[in-house]
Amino acid sequence: MEVNPPKQEHLLALKVMRLTKPTLFTNIPVTCEEKDLPGDLFNQLMRDDPSTVNGAEILMLGEMLTLPQNFGNIFLGETFSSYISVHNDSNQVVKDILVKADLQTSSQRLNLSASNAAVAELKPDCCIDDVIHHEVKEIGTHILVCAVSYTTQSGEKMYFRKFFKFQVLKPLDVKTKFYNAESDLSSVTDEVFLEAQIQNITTSPMFMEKVSLEPSIMYNVAELNSVNQAGECVTTFGSRAYLQPMDTRQYLYCLKPKKEFAEKAGIIKGVTVIGKLDIVWKTNLGERGRLQTSQLQRMAPGYGDVRLSLEAIPDTVNLEEPFHITCKITNCSSERTMDLVLEMCNTNSIHWCGISGRQLGKLHPSSSLCLALTLLSSVQGLQSVSGLRLTDTFLKRTYEYDDIAQVCVVSSAIKVES
């Protein structure tokens, strides 16, 4: 009858502890009104409790620090730190000790050990300590694999390992919106306004240390999240930069194409790379986290072969009185000359003054011409300027331009300020 030999116990003990800062003690206040049976008894007990804040006993947050009782949450962008200790529990000297710490994610395996060299020997009641750090860059399940190999006094090689699984959660929800607007009335290329909505989806407040936009090579960026008050730059979010759980904050940026890209009509077409957001925050007792988004892209507005933009238009005009606008027509083609004809079509509220169907002449590639046009409105309110048509007689192609701009039409009895 074959008997399996008993499994040999390991001479070394492995302990792994996550390094994290303590938290403030929280208590559940028990209080009552004076007319109740206990009277002021519960309130007095809270005032005498050393863990409560003097003068704010009914607040749940105390003034004492407590050590973490569990592994806690780890969020994307934070730094995971862990303390690894290998202790010799035996009464004999152990040789050639090698401690290895790997972090297994869904896509890769990372070696976090500070040194891959083996320790020559470890005497009884002695230990090998190591602290590992890793900036978490993936969401999902992570497994910390700690492996220990050593040689006993009898020359037997021993090996064991332990697994520690934890989840990495998403700390922020970032949504972006793009708005196209003309950078200036004479520019061919539009500015881009980027609105970034950042929501704190953790369970604790965040101190937003920095939210910036790193533009791509094609753009310069201007941050629109501060105002100038008495010569001092003041943030639009007030003096408190904390973002409470589930709160959302909007950040606004203006991107303007650099001169070498804006000089040529139509050079920024199709999908263009705008840049990426860099977000830095702190939580609890100063734990720092950082996230960078992937490159943000937007679909640049397509103008086709011909672009019509406004150089000048009044904001407010009088009812049934002529007003003037200046339009700029640009040949966005880099190869073809156009022969253009301008037609003006009246709408229910906007009426054009002048000759429709007139020849504008030839327009060479990447060149522009300005037109001064006159029109009037027969309806009060906010009216849309529409009804311009450009026809290229060479290709027999017509370009329609509606909702070019809006003007506020008021009664002629109301004086329009210049």
QUIMORA-V152885 format. One record per residue. N is the residue number from 0. SS is DSSP state (2 for helix, 1 for strand, 0 for the rest). PHI is phi in whole degrees, -180 to 180 (999 if undefined). OMEGA is omega as a letter, one per 30 degrees, with the letter a starting at -180 (NA if undefined). Layout:
N_SS_PHI_OMEGA, N_SS_PHI_OMEGA
This chain:
0_0_999_a, 1_0_-90_l, 2_0_-117_l, 3_0_-73_l, 4_0_-65_a, 5_0_-64_a, 6_0_-68_a, 7_0_-75_l, 8_0_-75_a, 9_0_-76_a, 10_0_-84_a, 11_1_-109_l, 12_1_-120_a, 13_1_-108_l, 14_1_-126_a, 15_1_-127_a, 16_1_-135_l, 17_1_-74_l, 18_0_-92_l, 19_0_-147_a, 20_0_-78_l, 21_0_-70_l, 22_1_-119_l, 23_1_-75_l, 24_1_-65_l, 25_1_-117_l, 26_0_-127_l, 27_0_-102_a, 28_0_-70_l, 29_0_-116_a, 30_0_-136_l, 31_0_-158_l, 32_0_-83_a, 33_0_-65_a, 34_0_-79_l, 35_0_-72_a, 36_0_-58_l, 37_0_-69_a, 38_0_66_a, 39_0_-96_a, 40_2_-64_a, 41_2_-64_l, 42_2_-65_l, 43_2_-68_l, 44_2_-63_l, 45_2_-68_l, 46_2_-66_a, 47_2_-86_a, 48_0_-71_a, 49_0_-69_a, 50_0_-86_a, 51_0_-88_l, 52_0_-84_a, 53_0_-62_a, 54_0_90_l, 55_0_-138_a, 56_0_-67_a, 57_0_-81_l, 58_0_-74_a, 59_0_-71_a, 60_1_-82_l, 61_1_-92_a, 62_1_-112_l, 63_1_-104_l, 64_1_-93_l, 65_1_-125_l, 66_0_-75_l, 67_0_-61_a, 68_0_-99_l, 69_0_-146_a, 70_0_-66_l, 71_0_80_l, 72_0_-90_l, 73_1_-121_a, 74_1_-113_l, 75_0_-57_l, 76_0_96_l, 77_1_-87_l, 78_1_-102_l, 79_1_-88_l, 80_1_-122_a, 81_1_-145_l, 82_1_-106_a, 83_1_-117_a, 84_1_-132_l, 85_1_-114_a, 86_1_-114_l, 87_1_-87_a, 88_0_-85_a, 89_0_-91_l, 90_0_-107_a, 91_0_-129_a, 92_0_-79_l, 93_1_-108_a, 94_1_-117_l, 95_1_51_a, 96_1_-86_l, 97_1_-125_l, 98_1_-111_a, 99_1_-130_l, 100_1_-123_l, 101_1_-120_l, 102_1_-114_a, 103_1_-100_l, 104_0_-113_a, 105_0_-71_a, 106_0_-124_a, 107_0_-158_l, 108_1_-124_a, 109_1_-113_l, 110_1_-90_a, 111_0_-105_a, 112_0_-67_l, 113_0_-68_a, 114_0_-144_l, 115_0_-101_a, 116_0_-86_a, 117_0_-81_l, 118_1_-84_a, 119_1_-61_a, 120_1_-155_l, 121_1_-136_a, 122_0_-78_l, 123_0_-57_l, 124_0_64_l, 125_0_-105_a, 126_1_-142_l, 127_1_-114_a, 128_1_-115_l, 129_1_-151_l, 130_1_-120_a, 131_1_-113_l, 132_1_-133_l, 133_1_-154_l, 134_1_-80_a, 135_0_-73_a, 136_0_-125_l, 137_0_-134_l, 138_0_-93_l, 139_1_118_a, 140_1_-76_l, 141_1_-122_l, 142_1_-126_l, 143_1_-89_a, 144_1_-106_l, 145_1_-110_a, 146_1_-118_a, 147_1_-129_l, 148_1_-126_a, 149_1_-158_l, 150_1_-125_l, 151_0_-78_l, 152_0_-64_l, 153_0_-81_l, 154_0_91_l, 155_0_-80_l, 156_1_-89_a, 157_1_-122_a, 158_1_-154_l, 159_1_-154_l, 160_1_-151_l, 161_1_-131_a, 162_1_-118_l, 163_1_-130_a, 164_1_-100_l, 165_1_-149_a, 166_1_-104_l, 167_1_-105_a, 168_1_-103_l, 169_0_-87_a, 170_0_-86_a, 171_1_-130_l, 172_1_-112_a, 173_1_-112_l, 174_1_-124_a, 175_1_-125_l, 176_1_-133_l, 177_1_-113_l, 178_1_-129_l, 179_1_-95_l, 180_1_-150_l, 181_1_-72_a, 182_0_-67_l, 183_0_-158_a, 184_0_-68_a, 185_0_-104_a, 186_0_-82_l, 187_0_-86_a, 188_0_-105_a, 189_1_-80_l, 190_1_-76_l, 191_1_-126_l, 192_1_-102_l, 193_1_-111_l, 194_1_-106_l, 195_1_-110_l, 196_1_-99_a, 197_1_-116_a, 198_1_-116_l, 199_1_-82_a, 200_0_-106_l, 201_0_-90_a, 202_0_-102_a, 203_0_-134_l, 204_0_-66_l, 205_1_-122_l, 206_1_-98_a, 207_1_-81_a, 208_1_-77_a, 209_1_-157_l, 210_1_-134_a, 211_1_-131_l, 212_1_-114_l, 213_1_-94_a, 214_1_-74_l, 215_0_-76_a, 216_0_-66_a, 217_0_-86_a, 218_1_-127_l, 219_1_-107_a, 220_1_-118_l, 221_1_-124_a, 222_1_-86_a, 223_0_-114_a, 224_0_-113_l, 225_1_-149_l, 226_1_-129_a, 227_1_-96_l, 228_1_-122_l, 229_0_56_l, 230_0_79_a, 231_1_-115_a, 232_1_-83_a, 233_1_-119_l, 234_1_-68_a, 235_0_-75_a, 236_0_-93_l, 237_0_84_a, 238_0_-77_a, 239_0_-98_a, 240_0_-96_a, 241_1_-82_l, 242_1_-115_a, 243_0_-72_l, 244_0_-55_l, 245_0_69_l, 246_0_-81_a, 247_1_-124_l, 248_1_-130_a, 249_1_-103_l, 250_1_-115_a, 251_1_-122_a, 252_1_-136_l, 253_1_-116_l, 254_1_-110_a, 255_1_-121_a, 256_1_-60_l, 257_0_-65_a, 258_2_-59_a, 259_2_-68_l, 260_2_-93_a, 261_2_-82_a, 262_0_-69_a, 263_0_-100_a, 264_0_-67_l, 265_0_76_a, 266_0_-72_l, 267_0_-97_a, 268_0_-126_l, 269_0_67_a, 270_1_-82_l, 271_1_-121_l, 272_1_-85_a, 273_1_-88_a, 274_1_151_a, 275_1_-141_a, 276_1_-87_l, 277_1_-117_a, 278_1_-119_l, 279_1_-127_a, 280_1_-141_l, 281_1_-133_a, 282_1_-130_l, 283_0_46_a, 284_0_-102_l, 285_0_100_l, 286_1_-63_a, 287_1_-101_l, 288_1_-132_a, 289_1_-145_l, 290_1_-133_l, 291_1_-123_l, 292_0_-76_l, 293_0_-70_a, 294_0_-62_l, 295_1_-80_a, 296_1_-126_l, 297_1_-138_l, 298_1_-86_a, 299_0_-68_a, 300_0_-64_l, 301_0_-93_a, 302_0_-104_a, 303_0_69_a, 304_0_-84_a, 305_1_-126_l, 306_1_-120_l, 307_1_-116_l, 308_1_-131_a, 309_1_-97_l, 310_1_-91_a, 311_1_-155_l, 312_1_-158_l, 313_0_-73_l, 314_0_-75_a, 315_1_-130_l, 316_1_-133_l, 317_1_-87_l, 318_0_-64_l, 319_0_59_l, 320_0_-121_a, 321_0_-63_l, 322_1_-139_a, 323_1_-117_l, 324_1_-132_l, 325_1_-122_a, 326_1_-109_l, 327_1_-121_a, 328_1_-111_a, 329_1_-122_l, 330_1_-85_a, 331_0_-79_l, 332_0_-74_a, 333_0_-97_a, 334_0_-131_a, 335_0_-110_l, 336_0_-86_a, 337_1_-114_l, 338_1_-117_a, 339_1_-105_l, 340_1_-123_a, 341_1_-102_l, 342_1_-120_a, 343_1_-123_a, 344_0_-110_l, 345_0_-74_l, 346_0_-114_a, 347_0_-65_a, 348_0_-117_a, 349_1_-108_a, 350_1_-125_a, 351_1_-90_l, 352_1_-111_a, 353_0_138_a, 354_0_-95_l, 355_0_-91_l, 356_0_88_a, 357_1_-83_l, 358_1_-79_l, 359_1_-99_l, 360_1_87_a, 361_1_-83_l, 362_1_-122_a, 363_0_-76_a, 364_0_-57_l, 365_0_60_l, 366_0_-114_a, 367_1_-137_l, 368_1_-144_a, 369_1_-109_a, 370_1_-125_l, 371_1_-100_a, 372_1_-122_a, 373_1_-122_l, 374_1_-153_l, 375_1_-144_a, 376_1_-118_l, 377_0_-104_a, 378_0_-130_l, 379_0_-78_l, 380_1_104_l, 381_1_-85_a, 382_1_-113_a, 383_1_-95_l, 384_1_-84_a, 385_0_-142_l, 386_0_104_l, 387_1_-91_l, 388_1_-133_l, 389_1_-117_l, 390_1_-118_l, 391_1_-90_a, 392_0_-69_l, 393_0_-70_a, 394_0_-101_a, 395_0_56_a, 396_1_-116_a, 397_1_-110_l, 398_1_-111_a, 399_1_-103_a, 400_1_-129_l, 401_0_-122_a, 402_0_52_a, 403_0_-67_a, 404_1_-162_l, 405_1_-131_l, 406_1_-128_l, 407_1_-95_a, 408_1_-102_a, 409_1_-121_l, 410_0_-65_a, 411_0_-65_l, 412_0_-72_l, 413_0_-90_a, 414_0_-75_l, 415_0_-89_l, 416_0_-71_l, 417_0_-74_NA
